[in-house]
Each structure stands twice: as C-alpha cells, then as structure tokens.
Amino acid sequence: MKTISRITLTLGLIFTFGSLSAQDFKFGIQAGTNLAVQSPIGDYYNNEDIRAGLHAGVFGNYSFNESIYLQAELNYDQKGSQTKDATNKYDYISVPVLFNYSLGKSWKTPLRFNIYAGPYAAFLVNSETDFDTDEFNGTVDMKDNTENTEFGLITGFGLRYPIKESSLMFNIRLGLGLTSVDKMDADPKNKYIGLSLGYEF
C-alpha cells in the first residue's frame, strides 16, 4: 500500500505542477500490442514462447525544455508467455515514469525522434493458465501463486509527428521485469517488446 500511495502522490504532483504551466504540460492516450515472454533475467536467447497481448492507457508529460521532458503513464498491460500446450496470462495495471530526450527533427520534415528510459511499477489484476492438452483442457487460476507487485525498467524509441498543437506518436519499447512473477520461483521475469500508437493533445 505504501508503494501505491507513493506512485499516486508522484502522479498527482506531476499533473498538478503541469497544470500551473499548461504550455509545458500535455496529456494523451495510447494503445498497442505486447510481445511478452517469461524467463530468467539473463536469458536472452531462449525467448520463443511469446504471448501476444494488448496494452492501452493514458499519459501526461511535462517539458523542461525543447529536448527533455518527464512522462508518467497509467496502462493496462497483458504479459505472460505461451507454449504449445499452455498460455500463461498475466495482466497488470502499470505505472511507468519515463525520462525522454528529443533527438531533434528529421531533415525537411516536422517528424521528431526521441529516446526514453525509466522505472515502472505494475500491480497484478489477473493471472491464469489456459491448458490445451490431451489430458486436460481448461483454465487454472494462478493468482495465489503470483506476486501482486512487479518492478522493472523500460527503455525505448519514439517518433512524434506534430498536427497543429497535437502530435501523433509511435513507440517501440522494451520492458524488463526485475522482480519474479512467481512466489515460489525466483527465475521467471516478465519481458516484453511493446509497439504502440498514441495521440498527444
């Protein structure tokens, strides 16, 4: 509960501070897909069990100058993994806080490029495994065996195309869970590549 309270306070401060200088504060919506796996943190070569899930959310950002801004998000993220016989469905409400750096405009177009990185906290909504084997076909609730909170890091690359005072956005991000998803096993961590489209008002 302390963690949730701190995150809520942080988001509140960002949005309150931004409201005092509306020209530097913007908000928007985003949605896309997650290509997710679960494996040990150092295992980057055995990630074939991909679950394709969805993510959607809202964000607000505050610009310190033309190059640097801070972005806070509130997202619904579907993570997990999938094998031939089972699909592990782990769904979260996640709160990333990302530091963005603009790389400037492309040549002869208004398209802007940026990179970003930062931590996130995620809170479990649902976890279950769908089995499809000769012996068993059905769903098993895994919530009692799953950690309720996950912490991790996000890094990514974005494109921003201005449309008058707004912007159309495309993002590619890599999410890496630093804490285990399983109460009994320290190895499995959530990893995902996220692709999203967004609109900044």
Accessible surface in RSA format (square Angstrom, percent):
REM  Atomic radii and reference values for relative SASA: ProtOr
REM  Chains: A
REM  Algorithm: Lee & Richards
REM  Probe-radius: 1.40
REM  Slices: 20
REM RES _ NUM      All-atoms   Total-Side   Main-Chain    Non-polar    All polar
REM                ABS   REL    ABS   REL    ABS   REL    ABS   REL    ABS   REL
RES MET A   1   176.20  91.2 140.66  93.1  35.54  84.6 116.80  99.3  59.40  78.7
RES LYS A   2   160.61  78.4 154.97  95.1   5.64  13.4 101.30  91.2  59.31  63.2
RES THR A   3    46.83  33.3  45.74  46.4   1.09   2.6  16.77  22.5  30.06  45.4
RES ILE A   4    74.52  42.4  74.42  55.4   0.10   0.2  74.52  53.7   0.00   0.0
RES SER A   5    65.93  55.7  56.28  75.1   9.65  22.2  35.84  76.3  30.09  42.2
RES ARG A   6   162.12  68.1 159.44  81.3   2.67   6.4  55.80  76.3 106.32  64.4
RES ILE A   7    30.21  17.2  28.62  21.3   1.60   3.8  30.21  21.8   0.00   0.0
RES THR A   8    85.75  61.0  82.19  83.3   3.56   8.5  66.91  89.9  18.84  28.5
RES LEU A   9   113.70  63.3 108.03  77.3   5.68  14.3 113.39  79.6   0.31   0.8
RES THR A  10    56.89  40.5  55.89  56.7   1.00   2.4  31.60  42.4  25.29  38.2
RES LEU A  11    29.56  16.5  29.51  21.1   0.06   0.1  29.56  20.8   0.00   0.0
RES GLY A  12    34.49  42.5   0.00   N/A  34.49  42.5  33.86  92.9   0.63   1.4
RES LEU A  13   109.40  60.9 107.02  76.6   2.38   6.0 107.31  75.4   2.10   5.6
RES ILE A  14    17.13   9.7  12.77   9.5   4.37  10.5  16.92  12.2   0.21   0.6
RES PHE A  15    78.01  39.0  74.60  46.2   3.41   8.9  74.89  45.4   3.11   8.9
RES THR A  16    82.25  58.5  77.54  78.6   4.71  11.2  56.93  76.5  25.32  38.3
RES PHE A  17   106.69  53.4 104.24  64.6   2.45   6.4 105.70  64.1   0.99   2.8
RES GLY A  18     0.00   0.0   0.00   N/A   0.00   0.0   0.00   0.0   0.00   0.0
RES SER A  19    75.57  63.9  48.30  64.5  27.27  62.8  43.61  92.9  31.96  44.8
RES LEU A  20   141.55  78.8 105.90  75.8  35.65  89.6 109.62  77.0  31.93  85.9
RES SER A  21    38.78  32.8  31.94  42.6   6.83  15.7  24.41  52.0  14.36  20.1
RES ALA A  22    77.40  71.2  60.86  93.9  16.54  37.6  62.30  87.7  15.10  40.0
RES GLN A  23   170.34  95.3 144.27 105.4  26.07  62.1  54.89 116.8 115.44  87.6
RES ASP A  24    51.80  36.3  49.39  49.2   2.41   5.7   2.16   5.1  49.64  49.5
RES PHE A  25    30.96  15.5  22.43  13.9   8.54  22.2  22.43  13.6   8.54  24.4
RES LYS A  26    68.35  33.3  66.17  40.6   2.18   5.2  39.36  35.4  28.99  30.9
RES PHE A  27   111.60  55.8 111.60  69.1   0.00   0.0 111.60  67.7   0.00   0.0
RES GLY A  28     1.00   1.2   0.00   N/A   1.00   1.2   0.00   0.0   1.00   2.2
RES ILE A  29    90.83  51.7  90.81  67.7   0.02   0.1  90.81  65.4   0.02   0.1
RES GLN A  30    12.58   7.0   6.06   4.4   6.51  15.5   4.49   9.6   8.08   6.1
RES ALA A  31    52.66  48.4  47.24  72.9   5.42  12.3  47.44  66.8   5.22  13.8
RES GLY A  32    23.05  28.4   0.00   N/A  23.05  28.4  19.28  52.9   3.77   8.4
RES THR A  33    41.74  29.7  41.52  42.1   0.21   0.5  34.42  46.2   7.31  11.1
RES ASN A  34     0.29   0.2   0.29   0.3   0.00   0.0   0.00   0.0   0.29   0.3
RES LEU A  35    66.51  37.0  60.64  43.4   5.87  14.8  60.64  42.6   5.87  15.8
RES ALA A  36     0.03   0.0   0.03   0.0   0.00   0.0   0.03   0.0   0.00   0.0
RES VAL A  37    13.14   8.6  13.07  11.8   0.07   0.2  13.07  11.4   0.07   0.2
RES GLN A  38    35.09  19.6  11.84   8.7  23.25  55.4   3.82   8.1  31.27  23.7
RES SER A  39    10.31   8.7   7.32   9.8   2.99   6.9  10.31  22.0   0.00   0.0
RES PRO A  40    56.82  41.4  56.54  51.5   0.28   1.0  56.82  46.9   0.00   0.0
RES ILE A  41    70.45  40.1  69.65  51.9   0.80   1.9  69.65  50.2   0.80   2.2
RES GLY A  42    55.17  68.0   0.00   N/A  55.17  68.0  32.73  89.8  22.44  50.3
RES ASP A  43    40.00  28.0  33.43  33.3   6.57  15.5  15.81  37.2  24.19  24.1
RES TYR A  44   125.22  58.5 105.57  60.1  19.65  51.1  84.42  63.4  40.80  50.3
RES TYR A  45   207.45  96.9 173.71  98.8  33.74  87.8 131.11  98.5  76.35  94.1
RES ASN A  46   101.51  70.0  90.47  87.4  11.04  26.6  17.23  41.5  84.28  81.5
RES ASN A  47    43.66  30.1  28.37  27.4  15.29  36.8  18.69  45.0  24.97  24.1
RES GLU A  48   150.38  86.3 123.15  93.2  27.23  64.8  43.54  84.2 106.84  87.2
RES ASP A  49    68.13  47.7  66.15  65.8   1.98   4.7   8.43  19.8  59.70  59.5
RES ILE A  50    81.26  46.2  66.47  49.5  14.79  35.6  66.47  47.9  14.79  40.1
RES ARG A  51    19.10   8.0  18.95   9.7   0.15   0.4   3.33   4.6  15.77   9.6
RES ALA A  52    74.41  68.4  47.87  73.9  26.54  60.4  48.49  68.3  25.93  68.7
RES GLY A  53     4.01   4.9   0.00   N/A   4.01   4.9   3.23   8.9   0.78   1.7
RES LEU A  54   118.01  65.7 118.01  84.4   0.00   0.0 118.01  82.9   0.00   0.0
RES HIS A  55    13.69   7.5  11.75   8.2   1.94   5.0   7.89   8.1   5.80   6.7
RES ALA A  56    48.08  44.2  45.13  69.6   2.95   6.7  45.35  63.9   2.73   7.2
RES GLY A  57    16.56  20.4   0.00   N/A  16.56  20.4  11.98  32.9   4.58  10.2
RES VAL A  58    75.22  49.5  75.00  67.9   0.23   0.5  75.00  65.2   0.23   0.6
RES PHE A  59     3.86   1.9   0.99   0.6   2.87   7.5   2.21   1.3   1.65   4.7
RES GLY A  60     0.00   0.0   0.00   N/A   0.00   0.0   0.00   0.0   0.00   0.0
RES ASN A  61     4.30   3.0   4.30   4.2   0.00   0.0   0.04   0.1   4.26   4.1
RES TYR A  62    25.36  11.8  25.36  14.4   0.00   0.0   6.66   5.0  18.70  23.1
RES SER A  63    38.59  32.6  35.55  47.4   3.04   7.0  13.49  28.7  25.09  35.2
RES PHE A  64   116.79  58.4  83.05  51.4  33.74  87.8  86.39  52.4  30.41  87.0
RES ASN A  65    83.87  57.8  64.72  62.5  19.15  46.1  45.23 108.8  38.65  37.4
RES GLU A  66   160.87  92.4 138.20 104.6  22.67  54.0  61.78 119.5  99.09  80.9
RES SER A  67    40.75  34.4  40.41  53.9   0.34   0.8   8.65  18.4  32.09  45.0
RES ILE A  68    72.88  41.5  72.85  54.3   0.04   0.1  72.85  52.5   0.04   0.1
RES TYR A  69    17.76   8.3  17.58  10.0   0.18   0.5  16.96  12.7   0.80   1.0
RES LEU A  70    27.22  15.2  27.22  19.5   0.00   0.0  27.22  19.1   0.00   0.0
RES GLN A  71    10.07   5.6  10.07   7.4   0.00   0.0   0.00   0.0  10.07   7.6
RES ALA A  72     0.78   0.7   0.00   0.0   0.78   1.8   0.08   0.1   0.70   1.8
RES GLU A  73     1.50   0.9   0.00   0.0   1.50   3.6   1.50   2.9   0.00   0.0
RES LEU A  74    83.25  46.4  79.34  56.8   3.91   9.8  79.34  55.7   3.91  10.5
RES ASN A  75     5.77   4.0   3.69   3.6   2.08   5.0   2.15   5.2   3.62   3.5
RES TYR A  76    79.89  37.3  78.08  44.4   1.81   4.7  60.71  45.6  19.18  23.6
RES ASP A  77     6.96   4.9   6.96   6.9   0.00   0.0   0.00   0.0   6.96   6.9
RES GLN A  78    34.97  19.6  34.87  25.5   0.10   0.2   0.00   0.0  34.97  26.5
RES LYS A  79     0.86   0.4   0.86   0.5   0.00   0.0   0.15   0.1   0.71   0.8
RES GLY A  80     0.00   0.0   0.00   N/A   0.00   0.0   0.00   0.0   0.00   0.0
RES SER A  81     8.52   7.2   8.52  11.4   0.00   0.0   2.92   6.2   5.60   7.8
RES GLN A  82    80.31  44.9  76.07  55.6   4.23  10.1   7.24  15.4  73.06  55.4
RES THR A  83    62.42  44.4  48.97  49.6  13.45  32.1  50.06  67.2  12.36  18.7
RES LYS A  84   199.90  97.5 159.44  97.8  40.46  96.3 113.23 101.9  86.67  92.3
RES ASP A  85    66.13  46.3  64.72  64.4   1.41   3.3  12.02  28.3  54.11  54.0
RES ALA A  86    16.47  15.1  12.81  19.8   3.67   8.3  15.10  21.3   1.38   3.6
RES THR A  87    25.84  18.4  25.82  26.2   0.03   0.1   9.48  12.7  16.37  24.7
RES ASN A  88    35.15  24.2  35.15  34.0   0.00   0.0   1.79   4.3  33.36  32.2
RES LYS A  89    59.94  29.2  59.94  36.8   0.00   0.0  20.15  18.1  39.79  42.4
RES TYR A  90    16.97   7.9  16.97   9.7   0.00   0.0   0.00   0.0  16.97  20.9
RES ASP A  91    11.86   8.3  11.86  11.8   0.00   0.0   0.02   0.0  11.84  11.8
RES TYR A  92     0.77   0.4   0.77   0.4   0.00   0.0   0.21   0.2   0.56   0.7
RES ILE A  93    62.59  35.6  62.59  46.6   0.00   0.0  62.59  45.1   0.00   0.0
RES SER A  94     2.23   1.9   2.23   3.0   0.00   0.0   2.00   4.2   0.23   0.3
RES VAL A  95     8.62   5.7   5.61   5.1   3.00   7.2   5.61   4.9   3.00   8.1
RES PRO A  96     1.18   0.9   1.18   1.1   0.00   0.0   1.18   1.0   0.00   0.0
RES VAL A  97    30.97  20.4  30.97  28.0   0.00   0.0  30.97  26.9   0.00   0.0
RES LEU A  98     1.18   0.7   1.18   0.8   0.00   0.0   1.18   0.8   0.00   0.0
RES PHE A  99   123.33  61.7 117.15  72.6   6.18  16.1 117.45  71.2   5.88  16.8
RES ASN A 100     6.67   4.6   4.39   4.2   2.28   5.5   0.85   2.0   5.83   5.6
RES TYR A 101   107.70  50.3 107.58  61.2   0.12   0.3  64.11  48.2  43.59  53.7
RES SER A 102    13.04  11.0   7.88  10.5   5.15  11.9   7.38  15.7   5.66   7.9
RES LEU A 103    94.76  52.8  59.50  42.6  35.27  88.7  65.13  45.7  29.64  79.8
RES GLY A 104    22.45  27.7   0.00   N/A  22.45  27.7  21.54  59.1   0.91   2.0
RES LYS A 105   135.09  65.9 103.03  63.2  32.05  76.3  47.46  42.7  87.63  93.3
RES SER A 106    28.20  23.8  16.82  22.4  11.38  26.2  22.43  47.8   5.77   8.1
RES TRP A 107   204.39  82.0 182.48  88.3  21.91  51.4 164.60  87.8  39.79  64.5
RES LYS A 108   166.76  81.4 117.46  72.1  49.30 117.4  88.54  79.7  78.22  83.3
RES THR A 109    62.54  44.5  53.42  54.2   9.12  21.7  57.70  77.5   4.84   7.3
RES PRO A 110    57.75  42.1  55.31  50.4   2.44   8.9  57.19  47.2   0.56   3.5
RES LEU A 111    46.32  25.8  46.32  33.1   0.00   0.0  46.32  32.5   0.00   0.0
RES ARG A 112    66.58  28.0  66.28  33.8   0.30   0.7  19.91  27.2  46.67  28.3
RES PHE A 113    58.33  29.2  58.08  36.0   0.24   0.6  58.17  35.3   0.16   0.4
RES ASN A 114     8.56   5.9   8.56   8.3   0.00   0.0   3.87   9.3   4.69   4.5
RES ILE A 115    78.28  44.5  77.84  58.0   0.44   1.1  77.84  56.1   0.44   1.2
RES TYR A 116     9.97   4.7   3.73   2.1   6.24  16.2   7.84   5.9   2.14   2.6
RES ALA A 117    49.62  45.6  47.21  72.9   2.41   5.5  47.34  66.7   2.28   6.0
RES GLY A 118    10.19  12.6   0.00   N/A  10.19  12.6   8.49  23.3   1.70   3.8
RES PRO A 119    69.11  50.4  68.48  62.4   0.63   2.3  68.53  56.6   0.58   3.6
RES TYR A 120     7.95   3.7   1.84   1.0   6.11  15.9   5.65   4.2   2.30   2.8
RES ALA A 121     6.30   5.8   5.24   8.1   1.06   2.4   5.24   7.4   1.06   2.8
RES ALA A 122     0.00   0.0   0.00   0.0   0.00   0.0   0.00   0.0   0.00   0.0
RES PHE A 123    35.85  17.9  35.55  22.0   0.30   0.8  35.55  21.6   0.30   0.9
RES LEU A 124    20.52  11.4   0.34   0.2  20.18  50.7   0.34   0.2  20.18  54.3
RES VAL A 125    65.07  42.8  52.49  47.5  12.58  30.3  56.42  49.0   8.65  23.5
RES ASN A 126    48.06  33.1  48.06  46.4   0.00   0.0  14.00  33.7  34.05  32.9
RES SER A 127     0.02   0.0   0.00   0.0   0.02   0.0   0.00   0.0   0.02   0.0
RES GLU A 128    43.84  25.2  43.84  33.2   0.00   0.0   0.41   0.8  43.43  35.5
RES THR A 129     5.48   3.9   5.48   5.6   0.00   0.0   3.32   4.5   2.16   3.3
RES ASP A 130    37.44  26.2  35.24  35.1   2.20   5.2  21.95  51.7  15.50  15.5
RES PHE A 131    69.46  34.7  65.65  40.7   3.80   9.9  65.65  39.8   3.80  10.9
RES ASP A 132    95.28  66.7  86.32  85.9   8.95  21.2  23.26  54.7  72.02  71.8
RES THR A 133    42.43  30.2  24.71  25.0  17.72  42.2  29.09  39.1  13.34  20.2
RES ASP A 134   150.78 105.6 109.66 109.2  41.12  97.2  32.00  75.3 118.78 118.5
RES GLU A 135   156.87  90.1 119.36  90.3  37.51  89.3  71.51 138.3  85.36  69.7
RES PHE A 136    97.83  48.9  92.91  57.5   4.91  12.8  97.55  59.1   0.28   0.8
RES ASN A 137   112.98  77.9  83.62  80.8  29.36  70.7  25.89  62.3  87.09  84.2
RES GLY A 138    23.74  29.3   0.00   N/A  23.74  29.3  23.46  64.4   0.28   0.6
RES THR A 139    79.35  56.4  48.43  49.1  30.93  73.7  27.37  36.8  51.98  78.6
RES VAL A 140    59.34  39.1  56.30  51.0   3.04   7.3  59.34  51.6   0.00   0.0
RES ASP A 141   105.54  73.9  81.93  81.6  23.61  55.8  38.45  90.5  67.09  66.9
RES MET A 142    45.27  23.4  45.27  30.0   0.00   0.0  38.16  32.4   7.11   9.4
RES LYS A 143    86.00  42.0  83.14  51.0   2.85   6.8  45.32  40.8  40.68  43.3
RES ASP A 144   126.40  88.5 111.30 110.8  15.10  35.7  34.07  80.2  92.34  92.1
RES ASN A 145    68.99  47.6  67.19  64.9   1.80   4.3   7.95  19.1  61.04  59.0
RES THR A 146     1.39   1.0   1.30   1.3   0.09   0.2   0.09   0.1   1.30   2.0
RES GLU A 147    66.59  38.2  65.04  49.2   1.55   3.7  10.73  20.8  55.86  45.6
RES ASN A 148    89.36  61.6  84.50  81.7   4.86  11.7  26.28  63.3  63.08  61.0
RES THR A 149    46.92  33.4  37.46  38.0   9.46  22.5  16.67  22.4  30.25  45.7
RES GLU A 150     2.65   1.5   2.65   2.0   0.00   0.0   2.65   5.1   0.00   0.0
RES PHE A 151    81.40  40.7  81.40  50.4   0.00   0.0  81.40  49.4   0.00   0.0
RES GLY A 152     2.87   3.5   0.00   N/A   2.87   3.5   0.00   0.0   2.87   6.4
RES LEU A 153    88.29  49.2  87.14  62.3   1.14   2.9  87.32  61.3   0.96   2.6
RES ILE A 154     4.28   2.4   1.93   1.4   2.35   5.7   2.82   2.0   1.46   4.0
RES THR A 155    69.26  49.3  68.54  69.5   0.72   1.7  46.29  62.2  22.97  34.7
RES GLY A 156    14.62  18.0   0.00   N/A  14.62  18.0  10.48  28.8   4.14   9.3
RES PHE A 157    78.85  39.4  77.77  48.2   1.08   2.8  77.77  47.1   1.08   3.1
RES GLY A 158     0.93   1.1   0.00   N/A   0.93   1.1   0.93   2.5   0.00   0.0
RES LEU A 159    46.83  26.1  44.39  31.8   2.44   6.1  44.54  31.3   2.30   6.2
RES ARG A 160    30.05  12.6  30.02  15.3   0.03   0.1  14.61  20.0  15.44   9.4
RES TYR A 161    99.95  46.7  99.69  56.7   0.26   0.7  61.24  46.0  38.71  47.7
RES PRO A 162    47.19  34.4  37.82  34.5   9.36  34.0  37.82  31.2   9.36  58.2
RES ILE A 163    75.48  43.0  70.16  52.3   5.32  12.8  73.63  53.0   1.85   5.0
RES LYS A 164   201.72  98.4 159.24  97.7  42.48 101.2 117.48 105.7  84.25  89.7
RES GLU A 165   145.82  83.7 140.94 106.6   4.88  11.6  66.10 127.9  79.71  65.1
RES SER A 166    20.37  17.2  18.92  25.3   1.45   3.3   0.43   0.9  19.95  27.9
RES SER A 167     5.96   5.0   5.96   8.0   0.00   0.0   0.00   0.0   5.96   8.4
RES LEU A 168    83.75  46.6  81.24  58.1   2.50   6.3  81.32  57.1   2.43   6.5
RES MET A 169     9.54   4.9   9.13   6.0   0.41   1.0   9.34   7.9   0.20   0.3
RES PHE A 170    68.80  34.4  68.22  42.3   0.58   1.5  68.22  41.4   0.58   1.7
RES ASN A 171    11.30   7.8  10.98  10.6   0.32   0.8   0.78   1.9  10.52  10.2
RES ILE A 172    74.18  42.2  72.94  54.3   1.24   3.0  72.94  52.5   1.24   3.4
RES ARG A 173    21.18   8.9  18.79   9.6   2.39   5.7  10.17  13.9  11.02   6.7
RES LEU A 174    88.93  49.5  86.74  62.1   2.19   5.5  86.74  60.9   2.19   5.9
RES GLY A 175     0.12   0.1   0.00   N/A   0.12   0.1   0.05   0.1   0.07   0.2
RES LEU A 176    34.21  19.1  34.21  24.5   0.00   0.0  34.21  24.0   0.00   0.0
RES GLY A 177     0.00   0.0   0.00   N/A   0.00   0.0   0.00   0.0   0.00   0.0
RES LEU A 178    78.38  43.7  60.20  43.1  18.18  45.7  60.20  42.3  18.18  48.9
RES THR A 179    49.87  35.5  46.14  46.8   3.73   8.9  49.87  67.0   0.00   0.0
RES SER A 180    17.78  15.0  11.92  15.9   5.86  13.5  11.92  25.4   5.86   8.2
RES VAL A 181     4.48   3.0   2.62   2.4   1.86   4.5   4.30   3.7   0.19   0.5
RES ASP A 182    41.75  29.2  37.34  37.2   4.41  10.4   2.82   6.6  38.93  38.8
RES LYS A 183   100.21  48.9  71.68  44.0  28.53  67.9  37.08  33.4  63.12  67.2
RES MET A 184   169.76  87.9 134.01  88.7  35.75  85.1 111.89  95.1  57.87  76.7
RES ASP A 185    64.50  45.2  59.68  59.4   4.81  11.4  18.76  44.2  45.74  45.6
RES ALA A 186    77.18  71.0  65.88 101.7  11.31  25.7  68.41  96.3   8.78  23.2
RES ASP A 187    80.51  56.4  79.90  79.5   0.61   1.4   8.48  20.0  72.03  71.8
RES PRO A 188    26.40  19.2  25.91  23.6   0.50   1.8  26.40  21.8   0.00   0.0
RES LYS A 189    24.46  11.9  24.46  15.0   0.00   0.0   9.80   8.8  14.66  15.6
RES ASN A 190     1.05   0.7   0.92   0.9   0.13   0.3   0.92   2.2   0.13   0.1
RES LYS A 191    10.67   5.2  10.39   6.4   0.27   0.6  10.45   9.4   0.22   0.2
RES TYR A 192     9.79   4.6   6.47   3.7   3.32   8.6   4.73   3.6   5.06   6.2
RES ILE A 193    81.54  46.4  81.49  60.7   0.05   0.1  81.49  58.7   0.05   0.1
RES GLY A 194     0.95   1.2   0.00   N/A   0.95   1.2   0.53   1.4   0.42   1.0
RES LEU A 195    62.31  34.7  60.12  43.0   2.19   5.5  60.44  42.4   1.87   5.0
RES SER A 196     8.33   7.0   5.27   7.0   3.06   7.1   4.45   9.5   3.88   5.4
RES LEU A 197   110.44  61.5 105.19  75.3   5.25  13.2 105.40  74.0   5.04  13.6
RES GLY A 198     6.79   8.4   0.00   N/A   6.79   8.4   6.35  17.4   0.45   1.0
RES TYR A 199    72.09  33.7  71.69  40.8   0.40   1.0  47.80  35.9  24.28  29.9
RES GLU A 200     3.67   2.1   3.67   2.8   0.00   0.0   0.00   0.0   3.67   3.0
RES PHE A 201    96.08  48.1  77.54  48.0  18.55  48.3  90.97  55.2   5.11  14.6
END  Absolute sums over single chains surface
CHAIN  1 A    11242.6       9755.7       1486.8       7283.5       3959.1
END  Absolute sums over all chains
TOTAL         11242.6       9755.7       1486.8       7283.5       3959.1
